[in-house]
Amino acid sequence: PSPRSCQPNGANEEALRYEIEELKQKDLALDQEIAQLLSEGYSLEELEKHISLLHEYNDIKDAGQML
């Protein structure tokens, strides 16, 4: 096959460019949110601990709902 047949057509290329731009904006928003949390005194370790505890809570709650 020719190299041209492997390239996306114009519509697909435009959709990919749009998706890339959306992902860049999400990345920037997340970086800003992380910076805000760090400025408020939160630490990465503390946030990871809270997430772990929430997962554990949800597992216990799910088990209780099965009873």
mmJSON file of the N, C-alpha and C atoms, coordinates in Angstrom:
{"data_MODEL":{"atom_site":{
"group_PDB":["ATOM","ATOM","ATOM","ATOM","ATOM","ATOM","ATOM","ATOM","ATOM","ATOM","ATOM","ATOM","ATOM","ATOM","ATOM","ATOM","ATOM","ATOM","ATOM","ATOM","ATOM","ATOM","ATOM","ATOM","ATOM","ATOM","ATOM","ATOM","ATOM","ATOM","ATOM","ATOM","ATOM","ATOM","ATOM","ATOM","ATOM","ATOM","ATOM","ATOM","ATOM","ATOM","ATOM","ATOM","ATOM","ATOM","ATOM","ATOM","ATOM","ATOM","ATOM","ATOM","ATOM","ATOM","ATOM","ATOM","ATOM","ATOM","ATOM","ATOM","ATOM","ATOM","ATOM","ATOM","ATOM","ATOM","ATOM","ATOM","ATOM","ATOM","ATOM","ATOM","ATOM","ATOM","ATOM","ATOM","ATOM","ATOM","ATOM","ATOM","ATOM","ATOM","ATOM","ATOM","ATOM","ATOM","ATOM","ATOM","ATOM","ATOM","ATOM","ATOM","ATOM","ATOM","ATOM","ATOM","ATOM","ATOM","ATOM","ATOM","ATOM","ATOM","ATOM","ATOM","ATOM","ATOM","ATOM","ATOM","ATOM","ATOM","ATOM","ATOM","ATOM","ATOM","ATOM","ATOM","ATOM","ATOM","ATOM","ATOM","ATOM","ATOM","ATOM","ATOM","ATOM","ATOM","ATOM","ATOM","ATOM","ATOM","ATOM","ATOM","ATOM","ATOM","ATOM","ATOM","ATOM","ATOM","ATOM","ATOM","ATOM","ATOM","ATOM","ATOM","ATOM","ATOM","ATOM","ATOM","ATOM","ATOM","ATOM","ATOM","ATOM","ATOM","ATOM","ATOM","ATOM","ATOM","ATOM","ATOM","ATOM","ATOM","ATOM","ATOM","ATOM","ATOM","ATOM","ATOM","ATOM","ATOM","ATOM","ATOM","ATOM","ATOM","ATOM","ATOM","ATOM","ATOM","ATOM","ATOM","ATOM","ATOM","ATOM","ATOM","ATOM","ATOM","ATOM","ATOM","ATOM","ATOM","ATOM","ATOM","ATOM","ATOM","ATOM","ATOM","ATOM","ATOM","ATOM","ATOM","ATOM"],
"id":[1,2,3,4,5,6,7,8,9,10,11,12,13,14,15,16,17,18,19,20,21,22,23,24,25,26,27,28,29,30,31,32,33,34,35,36,37,38,39,40,41,42,43,44,45,46,47,48,49,50,51,52,53,54,55,56,57,58,59,60,61,62,63,64,65,66,67,68,69,70,71,72,73,74,75,76,77,78,79,80,81,82,83,84,85,86,87,88,89,90,91,92,93,94,95,96,97,98,99,100,101,102,103,104,105,106,107,108,109,110,111,112,113,114,115,116,117,118,119,120,121,122,123,124,125,126,127,128,129,130,131,132,133,134,135,136,137,138,139,140,141,142,143,144,145,146,147,148,149,150,151,152,153,154,155,156,157,158,159,160,161,162,163,164,165,166,167,168,169,170,171,172,173,174,175,176,177,178,179,180,181,182,183,184,185,186,187,188,189,190,191,192,193,194,195,196,197,198,199,200,201],
"type_symbol":["N","C","C","N","C","C","N","C","C","N","C","C","N","C","C","N","C","C","N","C","C","N","C","C","N","C","C","N","C","C","N","C","C","N","C","C","N","C","C","N","C","C","N","C","C","N","C","C","N","C","C","N","C","C","N","C","C","N","C","C","N","C","C","N","C","C","N","C","C","N","C","C","N","C","C","N","C","C","N","C","C","N","C","C","N","C","C","N","C","C","N","C","C","N","C","C","N","C","C","N","C","C","N","C","C","N","C","C","N","C","C","N","C","C","N","C","C","N","C","C","N","C","C","N","C","C","N","C","C","N","C","C","N","C","C","N","C","C","N","C","C","N","C","C","N","C","C","N","C","C","N","C","C","N","C","C","N","C","C","N","C","C","N","C","C","N","C","C","N","C","C","N","C","C","N","C","C","N","C","C","N","C","C","N","C","C","N","C","C","N","C","C","N","C","C","N","C","C","N","C","C"],
"label_atom_id":["N","CA","C","N","CA","C","N","CA","C","N","CA","C","N","CA","C","N","CA","C","N","CA","C","N","CA","C","N","CA","C","N","CA","C","N","CA","C","N","CA","C","N","CA","C","N","CA","C","N","CA","C","N","CA","C","N","CA","C","N","CA","C","N","CA","C","N","CA","C","N","CA","C","N","CA","C","N","CA","C","N","CA","C","N","CA","C","N","CA","C","N","CA","C","N","CA","C","N","CA","C","N","CA","C","N","CA","C","N","CA","C","N","CA","C","N","CA","C","N","CA","C","N","CA","C","N","CA","C","N","CA","C","N","CA","C","N","CA","C","N","CA","C","N","CA","C","N","CA","C","N","CA","C","N","CA","C","N","CA","C","N","CA","C","N","CA","C","N","CA","C","N","CA","C","N","CA","C","N","CA","C","N","CA","C","N","CA","C","N","CA","C","N","CA","C","N","CA","C","N","CA","C","N","CA","C","N","CA","C","N","CA","C","N","CA","C","N","CA","C","N","CA","C","N","CA","C","N","CA","C","N","CA","C"],
"label_alt_id":[null,null,null,null,null,null,null,null,null,null,null,null,null,null,null,null,null,null,null,null,null,null,null,null,null,null,null,null,null,null,null,null,null,null,null,null,null,null,null,null,null,null,null,null,null,null,null,null,null,null,null,null,null,null,null,null,null,null,null,null,null,null,null,null,null,null,null,null,null,null,null,null,null,null,null,null,null,null,null,null,null,null,null,null,null,null,null,null,null,null,null,null,null,null,null,null,null,null,null,null,null,null,null,null,null,null,null,null,null,null,null,null,null,null,null,null,null,null,null,null,null,null,null,null,null,null,null,null,null,null,null,null,null,null,null,null,null,null,null,null,null,null,null,null,null,null,null,null,null,null,null,null,null,null,null,null,null,null,null,null,null,null,null,null,null,null,null,null,null,null,null,null,null,null,null,null,null,null,null,null,null,null,null,null,null,null,null,null,null,null,null,null,null,null,null,null,null,null,null,null,null],
"label_comp_id":["PRO","PRO","PRO","SER","SER","SER","PRO","PRO","PRO","ARG","ARG","ARG","SER","SER","SER","CYS","CYS","CYS","GLN","GLN","GLN","PRO","PRO","PRO","ASN","ASN","ASN","GLY","GLY","GLY","ALA","ALA","ALA","ASN","ASN","ASN","GLU","GLU","GLU","GLU","GLU","GLU","ALA","ALA","ALA","LEU","LEU","LEU","ARG","ARG","ARG","TYR","TYR","TYR","GLU","GLU","GLU","ILE","ILE","ILE","GLU","GLU","GLU","GLU","GLU","GLU","LEU","LEU","LEU","LYS","LYS","LYS","GLN","GLN","GLN","LYS","LYS","LYS","ASP","ASP","ASP","LEU","LEU","LEU","ALA","ALA","ALA","LEU","LEU","LEU","ASP","ASP","ASP","GLN","GLN","GLN","GLU","GLU","GLU","ILE","ILE","ILE","ALA","ALA","ALA","GLN","GLN","GLN","LEU","LEU","LEU","LEU","LEU","LEU","SER","SER","SER","GLU","GLU","GLU","GLY","GLY","GLY","TYR","TYR","TYR","SER","SER","SER","LEU","LEU","LEU","GLU","GLU","GLU","GLU","GLU","GLU","LEU","LEU","LEU","GLU","GLU","GLU","LYS","LYS","LYS","HIS","HIS","HIS","ILE","ILE","ILE","SER","SER","SER","LEU","LEU","LEU","LEU","LEU","LEU","HIS","HIS","HIS","GLU","GLU","GLU","TYR","TYR","TYR","ASN","ASN","ASN","ASP","ASP","ASP","ILE","ILE","ILE","LYS","LYS","LYS","ASP","ASP","ASP","ALA","ALA","ALA","GLY","GLY","GLY","GLN","GLN","GLN","MET","MET","MET","LEU","LEU","LEU"],
"label_asym_id":["A","A","A","A","A","A","A","A","A","A","A","A","A","A","A","A","A","A","A","A","A","A","A","A","A","A","A","A","A","A","A","A","A","A","A","A","A","A","A","A","A","A","A","A","A","A","A","A","A","A","A","A","A","A","A","A","A","A","A","A","A","A","A","A","A","A","A","A","A","A","A","A","A","A","A","A","A","A","A","A","A","A","A","A","A","A","A","A","A","A","A","A","A","A","A","A","A","A","A","A","A","A","A","A","A","A","A","A","A","A","A","A","A","A","A","A","A","A","A","A","A","A","A","A","A","A","A","A","A","A","A","A","A","A","A","A","A","A","A","A","A","A","A","A","A","A","A","A","A","A","A","A","A","A","A","A","A","A","A","A","A","A","A","A","A","A","A","A","A","A","A","A","A","A","A","A","A","A","A","A","A","A","A","A","A","A","A","A","A","A","A","A","A","A","A","A","A","A","A","A","A"],
"label_entity_id":["1","1","1","1","1","1","1","1","1","1","1","1","1","1","1","1","1","1","1","1","1","1","1","1","1","1","1","1","1","1","1","1","1","1","1","1","1","1","1","1","1","1","1","1","1","1","1","1","1","1","1","1","1","1","1","1","1","1","1","1","1","1","1","1","1","1","1","1","1","1","1","1","1","1","1","1","1","1","1","1","1","1","1","1","1","1","1","1","1","1","1","1","1","1","1","1","1","1","1","1","1","1","1","1","1","1","1","1","1","1","1","1","1","1","1","1","1","1","1","1","1","1","1","1","1","1","1","1","1","1","1","1","1","1","1","1","1","1","1","1","1","1","1","1","1","1","1","1","1","1","1","1","1","1","1","1","1","1","1","1","1","1","1","1","1","1","1","1","1","1","1","1","1","1","1","1","1","1","1","1","1","1","1","1","1","1","1","1","1","1","1","1","1","1","1","1","1","1","1","1","1"],
"label_seq_id":[1,1,1,2,2,2,3,3,3,4,4,4,5,5,5,6,6,6,7,7,7,8,8,8,9,9,9,10,10,10,11,11,11,12,12,12,13,13,13,14,14,14,15,15,15,16,16,16,17,17,17,18,18,18,19,19,19,20,20,20,21,21,21,22,22,22,23,23,23,24,24,24,25,25,25,26,26,26,27,27,27,28,28,28,29,29,29,30,30,30,31,31,31,32,32,32,33,33,33,34,34,34,35,35,35,36,36,36,37,37,37,38,38,38,39,39,39,40,40,40,41,41,41,42,42,42,43,43,43,44,44,44,45,45,45,46,46,46,47,47,47,48,48,48,49,49,49,50,50,50,51,51,51,52,52,52,53,53,53,54,54,54,55,55,55,56,56,56,57,57,57,58,58,58,59,59,59,60,60,60,61,61,61,62,62,62,63,63,63,64,64,64,65,65,65,66,66,66,67,67,67],
"pdbx_PDB_ins_code":[null,null,null,null,null,null,null,null,null,null,null,null,null,null,null,null,null,null,null,null,null,null,null,null,null,null,null,null,null,null,null,null,null,null,null,null,null,null,null,null,null,null,null,null,null,null,null,null,null,null,null,null,null,null,null,null,null,null,null,null,null,null,null,null,null,null,null,null,null,null,null,null,null,null,null,null,null,null,null,null,null,null,null,null,null,null,null,null,null,null,null,null,null,null,null,null,null,null,null,null,null,null,null,null,null,null,null,null,null,null,null,null,null,null,null,null,null,null,null,null,null,null,null,null,null,null,null,null,null,null,null,null,null,null,null,null,null,null,null,null,null,null,null,null,null,null,null,null,null,null,null,null,null,null,null,null,null,null,null,null,null,null,null,null,null,null,null,null,null,null,null,null,null,null,null,null,null,null,null,null,null,null,null,null,null,null,null,null,null,null,null,null,null,null,null,null,null,null,null,null,null],
"Cartn_x":[0.828,0.0,0.868,0.355,1.102,1.058,2.064,2.052,0.837,0.321,-0.84,-2.066,-2.211,-3.39,-3.386,-2.231,-2.139,-2.422,-2.443,-2.678,-4.176,-4.569,-5.994,-6.508,-7.789,-8.361,-8.564,-8.977,-9.1,-10.01,-11.156,-12.119,-11.541,-10.914,-10.327,-9.179,-8.398,-7.281,-7.789,-8.851,-9.433,-9.989,-10.641,-11.174,-10.039,-8.935,-7.786,-7.178,-7.086,-6.555,-7.45,-8.762,-9.71,-9.546,-9.431,-9.269,-7.958,-6.896,-5.608,-5.733,-6.41,-6.587,-7.406,-8.452,-9.25,-8.394,-7.556,-6.699,-5.678,-5.151,-4.218,-4.905,-6.162,-6.907,-7.194,-7.546,-7.78,-6.503,-5.37,-4.079,-3.762,-3.983,-3.748,-4.661,-5.933,-6.883,-6.471,-6.029,-5.595,-4.335,-3.402,-2.204,-2.568,-3.539,-3.978,-4.647,-5.445,-6.11,-5.09,-4.09,-3.026,-2.291,-1.958,-1.261,-2.108,-3.416,-4.299,-4.324,-4.451,-4.471,-3.159,-2.042,-0.749,-0.637,-1.156,-1.092,-1.985,-3.01,-3.9,-3.346,-2.168,-1.516,-1.69,-2.348,-2.5,-1.211,-0.936,0.234,-0.238,0.598,0.256,0.009,0.831,0.679,-0.657,-1.051,-2.326,-3.497,-3.431,-4.509,-4.598,-3.45,-3.453,-4.047,-3.766,-4.317,-5.834,-6.341,-7.787,-8.456,-7.833,-8.39,-8.431,-7.368,-7.325,-8.427,-8.621,-9.669,-11.062,-11.265,-12.556,-12.827,-11.782,-11.957,-12.344,-11.676,-11.971,-13.408,-13.804,-15.171,-16.185,-15.947,-16.875,-16.963,-15.823,-15.837,-16.68,-16.512,-17.275,-18.756,-19.076,-20.465,-21.098,-20.377,-20.893,-21.179,-20.275,-20.466,-21.701,-21.889,-23.057,-24.354,-24.339,-25.539,-25.918,-24.954,-25.241,-25.938,-25.847,-26.448,-27.952],
"Cartn_y":[-1.192,0.0,1.25,2.285,3.536,4.198,4.994,5.678,6.58,7.107,7.993,7.261,5.953,5.207,4.981,5.118,4.92,6.208,7.339,8.616,8.836,9.487,9.754,10.751,10.638,11.622,12.933,13.962,15.295,15.353,14.674,14.711,14.033,12.873,12.172,12.973,13.592,14.389,15.573,16.211,17.337,16.874,15.709,15.16,14.863,14.331,14.041,15.327,16.353,17.636,18.207,18.09,18.583,17.802,16.485,15.645,15.964,16.18,16.536,17.859,18.835,20.134,19.99,19.171,18.926,18.302,17.327,16.659,17.634,18.514,19.524,20.433,20.81,21.677,20.948,19.654,18.865,18.747,18.537,18.426,19.721,20.851,22.145,22.344,21.978,22.125,21.255,20.038,19.151,19.683,20.214,20.808,21.967,22.787,23.908,23.419,22.347,21.806,21.228,20.543,19.991,21.118,22.169,23.309,23.941,24.037,24.618,23.744,22.427,21.528,21.601,21.65,21.745,23.068,24.148,25.45,25.496,24.634,24.569,23.661,23.084,22.288,20.792,20.344,18.906,18.329,17.098,16.42,15.242,14.841,13.73,12.462,12.234,11.039,11.044,12.214,12.338,12.061,12.608,12.389,10.921,10.286,8.861,8.019,8.382,7.672,7.822,9.017,9.245,8.444,8.401,7.629,6.149,5.659,4.259,3.954,4.858,4.659,4.693,5.556,5.603,4.307,3.752,2.466,1.374,1.365,0.362,0.523,1.763,2.047,1.544,1.84,1.417,-0.102,-0.79,-2.255,-2.808,-2.221,-2.678,-2.387,-1.203,-0.825,-1.768,-2.098,-3.02,-4.399,-4.855,-6.15,-6.11,-5.003,-4.869,-4.838,-4.268,-4.195,-5.564,-6.467,-7.811,-8.687,-8.271,-9.086,-8.927],
"Cartn_z":[0.0,0.0,0.0,-0.568,-0.609,0.771,1.093,2.399,2.554,1.447,1.51,2.039,1.724,2.171,3.679,4.325,5.772,6.536,5.837,6.494,6.666,7.757,7.959,6.928,6.612,5.692,6.43,5.717,6.311,7.507,7.432,8.546,9.781,9.58,10.721,11.323,10.472,10.963,11.783,11.318,12.055,13.401,13.412,14.667,15.645,15.128,15.994,16.545,15.715,16.189,17.296,17.119,18.112,19.42,19.307,20.5,21.217,20.464,21.06,21.812,21.211,21.863,23.144,23.117,24.326,25.425,25.058,26.04,26.624,25.794,26.304,27.313,27.028,27.95,29.262,29.177,30.399,31.211,30.532,31.199,31.952,31.303,31.934,33.141,32.995,34.103,35.288,35.015,36.101,36.774,35.978,36.568,37.484,37.071,37.899,39.176,39.048,40.239,41.215,40.691,41.544,42.26,41.522,42.122,43.227,43.0,44.011,45.264,45.079,46.233,47.013,46.288,46.967,47.72,47.142,47.816,49.044,49.072,50.235,51.319,51.07,52.096,51.961,50.915,50.711,50.152,50.515,49.962,49.111,48.174,47.298,48.118,49.128,49.96,50.688,51.182,51.895,50.958,49.753,48.791,48.393,48.192,47.84,48.966,50.218,51.378,51.408,51.157,51.148,50.028,48.866,47.751,48.109,48.718,49.136,50.154,51.11,52.114,51.473,50.492,49.801,49.041,48.408,47.719,48.716,49.854,50.885,51.389,51.647,52.082,51.06,49.772,48.721,48.63,48.809,48.788,49.935,51.129,52.295,52.098,51.569,51.322,50.305,49.236,48.218,48.82,49.689,50.338,51.235,51.938,52.816,52.03,50.844,50.021,49.454,49.377,48.858,49.908,51.165,52.234,52.297],
"occupancy":[1.0,1.0,1.0,1.0,1.0,1.0,1.0,1.0,1.0,1.0,1.0,1.0,1.0,1.0,1.0,1.0,1.0,1.0,1.0,1.0,1.0,1.0,1.0,1.0,1.0,1.0,1.0,1.0,1.0,1.0,1.0,1.0,1.0,1.0,1.0,1.0,1.0,1.0,1.0,1.0,1.0,1.0,1.0,1.0,1.0,1.0,1.0,1.0,1.0,1.0,1.0,1.0,1.0,1.0,1.0,1.0,1.0,1.0,1.0,1.0,1.0,1.0,1.0,1.0,1.0,1.0,1.0,1.0,1.0,1.0,1.0,1.0,1.0,1.0,1.0,1.0,1.0,1.0,1.0,1.0,1.0,1.0,1.0,1.0,1.0,1.0,1.0,1.0,1.0,1.0,1.0,1.0,1.0,1.0,1.0,1.0,1.0,1.0,1.0,1.0,1.0,1.0,1.0,1.0,1.0,1.0,1.0,1.0,1.0,1.0,1.0,1.0,1.0,1.0,1.0,1.0,1.0,1.0,1.0,1.0,1.0,1.0,1.0,1.0,1.0,1.0,1.0,1.0,1.0,1.0,1.0,1.0,1.0,1.0,1.0,1.0,1.0,1.0,1.0,1.0,1.0,1.0,1.0,1.0,1.0,1.0,1.0,1.0,1.0,1.0,1.0,1.0,1.0,1.0,1.0,1.0,1.0,1.0,1.0,1.0,1.0,1.0,1.0,1.0,1.0,1.0,1.0,1.0,1.0,1.0,1.0,1.0,1.0,1.0,1.0,1.0,1.0,1.0,1.0,1.0,1.0,1.0,1.0,1.0,1.0,1.0,1.0,1.0,1.0,1.0,1.0,1.0,1.0,1.0,1.0,1.0,1.0,1.0,1.0,1.0,1.0],
"B_iso_or_equiv":[0.0,0.0,0.0,0.0,0.0,0.0,0.0,0.0,0.0,0.0,0.0,0.0,0.0,0.0,0.0,0.0,0.0,0.0,0.0,0.0,0.0,0.0,0.0,0.0,0.0,0.0,0.0,0.0,0.0,0.0,0.0,0.0,0.0,0.0,0.0,0.0,0.0,0.0,0.0,0.0,0.0,0.0,0.0,0.0,0.0,0.0,0.0,0.0,0.0,0.0,0.0,0.0,0.0,0.0,0.0,0.0,0.0,0.0,0.0,0.0,0.0,0.0,0.0,0.0,0.0,0.0,0.0,0.0,0.0,0.0,0.0,0.0,0.0,0.0,0.0,0.0,0.0,0.0,0.0,0.0,0.0,0.0,0.0,0.0,0.0,0.0,0.0,0.0,0.0,0.0,0.0,0.0,0.0,0.0,0.0,0.0,0.0,0.0,0.0,0.0,0.0,0.0,0.0,0.0,0.0,0.0,0.0,0.0,0.0,0.0,0.0,0.0,0.0,0.0,0.0,0.0,0.0,0.0,0.0,0.0,0.0,0.0,0.0,0.0,0.0,0.0,0.0,0.0,0.0,0.0,0.0,0.0,0.0,0.0,0.0,0.0,0.0,0.0,0.0,0.0,0.0,0.0,0.0,0.0,0.0,0.0,0.0,0.0,0.0,0.0,0.0,0.0,0.0,0.0,0.0,0.0,0.0,0.0,0.0,0.0,0.0,0.0,0.0,0.0,0.0,0.0,0.0,0.0,0.0,0.0,0.0,0.0,0.0,0.0,0.0,0.0,0.0,0.0,0.0,0.0,0.0,0.0,0.0,0.0,0.0,0.0,0.0,0.0,0.0,0.0,0.0,0.0,0.0,0.0,0.0,0.0,0.0,0.0,0.0,0.0,0.0],
"pdbx_formal_charge":[null,null,null,null,null,null,null,null,null,null,null,null,null,null,null,null,null,null,null,null,null,null,null,null,null,null,null,null,null,null,null,null,null,null,null,null,null,null,null,null,null,null,null,null,null,null,null,null,null,null,null,null,null,null,null,null,null,null,null,null,null,null,null,null,null,null,null,null,null,null,null,null,null,null,null,null,null,null,null,null,null,null,null,null,null,null,null,null,null,null,null,null,null,null,null,null,null,null,null,null,null,null,null,null,null,null,null,null,null,null,null,null,null,null,null,null,null,null,null,null,null,null,null,null,null,null,null,null,null,null,null,null,null,null,null,null,null,null,null,null,null,null,null,null,null,null,null,null,null,null,null,null,null,null,null,null,null,null,null,null,null,null,null,null,null,null,null,null,null,null,null,null,null,null,null,null,null,null,null,null,null,null,null,null,null,null,null,null,null,null,null,null,null,null,null,null,null,null,null,null,null],
"auth_seq_id":[1,1,1,2,2,2,3,3,3,4,4,4,5,5,5,6,6,6,7,7,7,8,8,8,9,9,9,10,10,10,11,11,11,12,12,12,13,13,13,14,14,14,15,15,15,16,16,16,17,17,17,18,18,18,19,19,19,20,20,20,21,21,21,22,22,22,23,23,23,24,24,24,25,25,25,26,26,26,27,27,27,28,28,28,29,29,29,30,30,30,31,31,31,32,32,32,33,33,33,34,34,34,35,35,35,36,36,36,37,37,37,38,38,38,39,39,39,40,40,40,41,41,41,42,42,42,43,43,43,44,44,44,45,45,45,46,46,46,47,47,47,48,48,48,49,49,49,50,50,50,51,51,51,52,52,52,53,53,53,54,54,54,55,55,55,56,56,56,57,57,57,58,58,58,59,59,59,60,60,60,61,61,61,62,62,62,63,63,63,64,64,64,65,65,65,66,66,66,67,67,67],
"auth_comp_id":["PRO","PRO","PRO","SER","SER","SER","PRO","PRO","PRO","ARG","ARG","ARG","SER","SER","SER","CYS","CYS","CYS","GLN","GLN","GLN","PRO","PRO","PRO","ASN","ASN","ASN","GLY","GLY","GLY","ALA","ALA","ALA","ASN","ASN","ASN","GLU","GLU","GLU","GLU","GLU","GLU","ALA","ALA","ALA","LEU","LEU","LEU","ARG","ARG","ARG","TYR","TYR","TYR","GLU","GLU","GLU","ILE","ILE","ILE","GLU","GLU","GLU","GLU","GLU","GLU","LEU","LEU","LEU","LYS","LYS","LYS","GLN","GLN","GLN","LYS","LYS","LYS","ASP","ASP","ASP","LEU","LEU","LEU","ALA","ALA","ALA","LEU","LEU","LEU","ASP","ASP","ASP","GLN","GLN","GLN","GLU","GLU","GLU","ILE","ILE","ILE","ALA","ALA","ALA","GLN","GLN","GLN","LEU","LEU","LEU","LEU","LEU","LEU","SER","SER","SER","GLU","GLU","GLU","GLY","GLY","GLY","TYR","TYR","TYR","SER","SER","SER","LEU","LEU","LEU","GLU","GLU","GLU","GLU","GLU","GLU","LEU","LEU","LEU","GLU","GLU","GLU","LYS","LYS","LYS","HIS","HIS","HIS","ILE","ILE","ILE","SER","SER","SER","LEU","LEU","LEU","LEU","LEU","LEU","HIS","HIS","HIS","GLU","GLU","GLU","TYR","TYR","TYR","ASN","ASN","ASN","ASP","ASP","ASP","ILE","ILE","ILE","LYS","LYS","LYS","ASP","ASP","ASP","ALA","ALA","ALA","GLY","GLY","GLY","GLN","GLN","GLN","MET","MET","MET","LEU","LEU","LEU"],
"auth_asym_id":["A","A","A","A","A","A","A","A","A","A","A","A","A","A","A","A","A","A","A","A","A","A","A","A","A","A","A","A","A","A","A","A","A","A","A","A","A","A","A","A","A","A","A","A","A","A","A","A","A","A","A","A","A","A","A","A","A","A","A","A","A","A","A","A","A","A","A","A","A","A","A","A","A","A","A","A","A","A","A","A","A","A","A","A","A","A","A","A","A","A","A","A","A","A","A","A","A","A","A","A","A","A","A","A","A","A","A","A","A","A","A","A","A","A","A","A","A","A","A","A","A","A","A","A","A","A","A","A","A","A","A","A","A","A","A","A","A","A","A","A","A","A","A","A","A","A","A","A","A","A","A","A","A","A","A","A","A","A","A","A","A","A","A","A","A","A","A","A","A","A","A","A","A","A","A","A","A","A","A","A","A","A","A","A","A","A","A","A","A","A","A","A","A","A","A","A","A","A","A","A","A"],
"auth_atom_id":["N","CA","C","N","CA","C","N","CA","C","N","CA","C","N","CA","C","N","CA","C","N","CA","C","N","CA","C","N","CA","C","N","CA","C","N","CA","C","N","CA","C","N","CA","C","N","CA","C","N","CA","C","N","CA","C","N","CA","C","N","CA","C","N","CA","C","N","CA","C","N","CA","C","N","CA","C","N","CA","C","N","CA","C","N","CA","C","N","CA","C","N","CA","C","N","CA","C","N","CA","C","N","CA","C","N","CA","C","N","CA","C","N","CA","C","N","CA","C","N","CA","C","N","CA","C","N","CA","C","N","CA","C","N","CA","C","N","CA","C","N","CA","C","N","CA","C","N","CA","C","N","CA","C","N","CA","C","N","CA","C","N","CA","C","N","CA","C","N","CA","C","N","CA","C","N","CA","C","N","CA","C","N","CA","C","N","CA","C","N","CA","C","N","CA","C","N","CA","C","N","CA","C","N","CA","C","N","CA","C","N","CA","C","N","CA","C","N","CA","C","N","CA","C","N","CA","C","N","CA","C","N","CA","C"],
"pdbx_PDB_model_num":[1,1,1,1,1,1,1,1,1,1,1,1,1,1,1,1,1,1,1,1,1,1,1,1,1,1,1,1,1,1,1,1,1,1,1,1,1,1,1,1,1,1,1,1,1,1,1,1,1,1,1,1,1,1,1,1,1,1,1,1,1,1,1,1,1,1,1,1,1,1,1,1,1,1,1,1,1,1,1,1,1,1,1,1,1,1,1,1,1,1,1,1,1,1,1,1,1,1,1,1,1,1,1,1,1,1,1,1,1,1,1,1,1,1,1,1,1,1,1,1,1,1,1,1,1,1,1,1,1,1,1,1,1,1,1,1,1,1,1,1,1,1,1,1,1,1,1,1,1,1,1,1,1,1,1,1,1,1,1,1,1,1,1,1,1,1,1,1,1,1,1,1,1,1,1,1,1,1,1,1,1,1,1,1,1,1,1,1,1,1,1,1,1,1,1,1,1,1,1,1,1]
}}}
